[in-house]
Amino acid sequence: MGLFQGNVRRPPSGWVNFSEGAGQSLRNLRGVLRRILLTLADQKWIYRIIVGNAIFRHMAFRFVAGETLQDAVEAARRLNQKGIFSTLDLLGENVNTEAEARAACQHYVDAIDALGDGDANNVSLKLTLMGLDISHELCMENMRRILDAARARDTFVRIDMEGTPYTQVTIDIFSRLWQEYKNVGIVLQSYLYRSEQDVALANAMGARVRLCKGAYAEPPDLAFPKKSDVDANYNRLAERLILEGNYPGLATHDEAIIEHVKAFVRERNIPLDRFEFQMLYGIRRDLQEGLVSEGFRVRVYIPYGNAWYPYFMRRLAERPANVLFFLTSLLGR
Ligand SMILES: Cc1cc2nc3c(=O)[nH]c(=O)nc-3n(C[C@H](O)[C@H](O)[C@H](O)COP(=O)(O)OP(=O)(O)OC[C@H]3O[C@@H](n4cnc5c(N)ncnc54)[C@H](O)[C@@H]3O)c2cc1C
């Protein structure tokens, strides 16, 4: 067994019980819609239709800062004026050629230069964009280039976490990089059973963790199927990260969780600079600014670039109201 454990499998939970009332049926419907949207996120044929459509583009740009690096840097500067930090994410995943992976790597090196010195604005990236599907060595080489550039600027690189086929390999590559660089961090997802062990090991290493709920469609033998379990696990893991971790990033817009964290740190007199909240660009700006005014650190994840389709579908999947909003704007035309 490696530094981090393999996926912990649990038996599938029971079948859906439709007699549990309207609330349960609504949750089931949401779950079905979520899975449809997440499945569509991986379909190339629908991708082509959506990306070329002006209405979809308009809708997507609620969650995406723009298509160029300059759009993203301007968005970061606007957030900085409000006391909010940022992390830039070039959209794109699963590249198939070495040339694409190297181009994405060069883009990140340029982004780090454009952002300037210090960690107020840093970058997040996906290993599949760095060539993970092509070869681990290519991915490592690209990561070293980016981490060298970030080290020269005294800034930080966050490796996003993708779906479970990539969990272990992402952690393995992170662990290898950690031997050479301390300006790299990982993301762990509270919907995975294994994350409790991964958090404990990351804390023991002194690694910086971003905790999120998880955005992919995962099977019930790997991930909690019930939202209440995902949320409860989030609270547990957030507490461990705050007490034992290295400057964790608590990535959520969930007000109940945020209130839980606030109460937890208040009760224990934990200094507010020991962790940061993180949120997505365009989501709950009121909450982002409110937390800053209360003295909390907040970082906003700024996605940009023209490969916005899978990211957009994941955001729709998180909130059925977004789909309704989208359909009404379609009908209004
Ligand atoms: C900074 C950051 C980085 C992330 N990195 C990763 C990663 O590397 N890997 C990964 O798997 N996932 C990542 N995610 C996504 C995360 O896993 C969740 O899918 C996402 O944050 C929604 O979960 P939530 O905690 O906000 O809670 P939820 O229970 O989904 O939402 C709570 C409330 O937040 C608001 N909200 C949430 N999503 C939306 C939306 N799309 N539109 C409008 N309102 C919304 C609503 O008010 C909702 O009621 C990241 C999220 C953030 C904030």
The ligand as a Tripos MOL2 file, in Angstrom:
@<TRIPOS>MOLECULE
LIG
   53    58     1     0     0
SMALL
NO_CHARGES

@<TRIPOS>ATOM
      1 C1        -12.5710   26.3090   -4.8780 C.3       1 LIG1
      2 C2        -13.1910   25.0040   -5.3080 C.ar      1 LIG1
      3 C3        -12.4120   24.0410   -5.8950 C.ar      1 LIG1
      4 C4        -12.9490   22.8160   -6.2550 C.ar      1 LIG1
      5 N1        -12.1330   21.8410   -6.7330 N.ar      1 LIG1
      6 C5        -12.6350   20.6230   -6.9800 C.ar      1 LIG1
      7 C6        -11.7980   19.5330   -7.3460 C.ar      1 LIG1
      8 O1        -10.5790   19.6500   -7.4750 O.2       1 LIG1
      9 N2        -12.3890   18.3310   -7.5690 N.ar      1 LIG1
     10 C7        -13.7430   18.1270   -7.4330 C.ar      1 LIG1
     11 O2        -14.2120   17.0010   -7.5890 O.2       1 LIG1
     12 N3        -14.5470   19.1530   -7.0980 N.ar      1 LIG1
     13 C8        -14.0360   20.3760   -6.8770 C.ar      1 LIG1
     14 N4        -14.8830   21.3940   -6.5060 N.ar      1 LIG1
     15 C9        -16.3460   21.2240   -6.6260 C.3       1 LIG1
     16 C10       -16.9530   20.6340   -5.3550 C.3       1 LIG1
     17 O3        -16.5540   19.2960   -5.2390 O.3       1 LIG1
     18 C11       -18.4970   20.7150   -5.4040 C.3       1 LIG1
     19 O4        -18.9630   20.0320   -6.5190 O.3       1 LIG1
     20 C12       -19.0290   22.1310   -5.4380 C.3       1 LIG1
     21 O5        -18.2540   22.9990   -4.6670 O.3       1 LIG1
     22 C13       -20.4620   22.2000   -4.8950 C.3       1 LIG1
     23 O6        -20.4790   21.7490   -3.5730 O.3       1 LIG1
     24 P1        -20.7350   22.6810   -2.2940 P.3       1 LIG1
     25 O7        -19.7280   22.3160   -1.2730 O.co2     1 LIG1
     26 O8        -20.7760   24.1000   -2.6720 O.co2     1 LIG1
     27 O9        -22.1160   22.1440   -1.7230 O.3       1 LIG1
     28 P2        -23.5470   21.9300   -2.3750 P.3       1 LIG1
     29 O10       -24.3160   21.1960   -1.3440 O.co2     1 LIG1
     30 O11       -23.4440   21.3670   -3.7510 O.co2     1 LIG1
     31 O12       -24.0820   23.4060   -2.5030 O.3       1 LIG1
     32 C14       -24.3530   24.2110   -1.3770 C.3       1 LIG1
     33 C15       -24.9760   25.5240   -1.8670 C.3       1 LIG1
     34 O13       -24.0160   26.2170   -2.6630 O.3       1 LIG1
     35 C16       -24.6470   26.8530   -3.7500 C.3       1 LIG1
     36 N5        -24.1310   26.2370   -4.9940 N.ar      1 LIG1
     37 C17       -23.3420   25.1490   -5.0980 C.ar      1 LIG1
     38 N6        -23.0590   24.8800   -6.3740 N.ar      1 LIG1
     39 C18       -23.6850   25.8160   -7.1050 C.ar      1 LIG1
     40 C19       -23.7920   26.0810   -8.4880 C.ar      1 LIG1
     41 N7        -23.1690   25.3370   -9.3870 N.pl3     1 LIG1
     42 N8        -24.5320   27.1470   -8.8870 N.ar      1 LIG1
     43 C20       -25.1410   27.9390   -7.9840 C.ar      1 LIG1
     44 N9        -25.0960   27.7300   -6.6550 N.ar      1 LIG1
     45 C21       -24.3760   26.6960   -6.2200 C.ar      1 LIG1
     46 C22       -26.1190   26.6320   -3.5800 C.3       1 LIG1
     47 O14       -26.6290   27.7010   -2.8260 O.3       1 LIG1
     48 C23       -26.1660   25.3480   -2.7860 C.3       1 LIG1
     49 O15       -27.3350   25.1970   -2.0600 O.3       1 LIG1
     50 C24       -14.3420   22.6030   -6.0910 C.ar      1 LIG1
     51 C25       -15.1420   23.5590   -5.4930 C.ar      1 LIG1
     52 C26       -14.5880   24.7510   -5.0790 C.ar      1 LIG1
     53 C27       -15.4550   25.7440   -4.3890 C.3       1 LIG1
@<TRIPOS>BOND
     1     1     2 1
     2     2     3 ar
     3     2    52 ar
     4     3     4 ar
     5     4     5 ar
     6     4    50 ar
     7     5     6 ar
     8     6     7 ar
     9     6    13 1
    10     7     8 2
    11     7     9 ar
    12     9    10 ar
    13    10    11 2
    14    10    12 ar
    15    12    13 ar
    16    13    14 ar
    17    14    15 1
    18    14    50 ar
    19    15    16 1
    20    16    17 1
    21    16    18 1
    22    18    19 1
    23    18    20 1
    24    20    21 1
    25    20    22 1
    26    22    23 1
    27    23    24 1
    28    24    25 2
    29    24    26 1
    30    24    27 1
    31    27    28 1
    32    28    29 2
    33    28    30 1
    34    28    31 1
    35    31    32 1
    36    32    33 1
    37    33    34 1
    38    33    48 1
    39    34    35 1
    40    35    36 1
    41    35    46 1
    42    36    37 ar
    43    36    45 ar
    44    37    38 ar
    45    38    39 ar
    46    39    40 ar
    47    39    45 ar
    48    40    41 1
    49    40    42 ar
    50    42    43 ar
    51    43    44 ar
    52    44    45 ar
    53    46    47 1
    54    46    48 1
    55    48    49 1
    56    50    51 ar
    57    51    52 ar
    58    52    53 1
@<TRIPOS>SUBSTRUCTURE
     1 LIG1         1 GROUP 0 **** ****
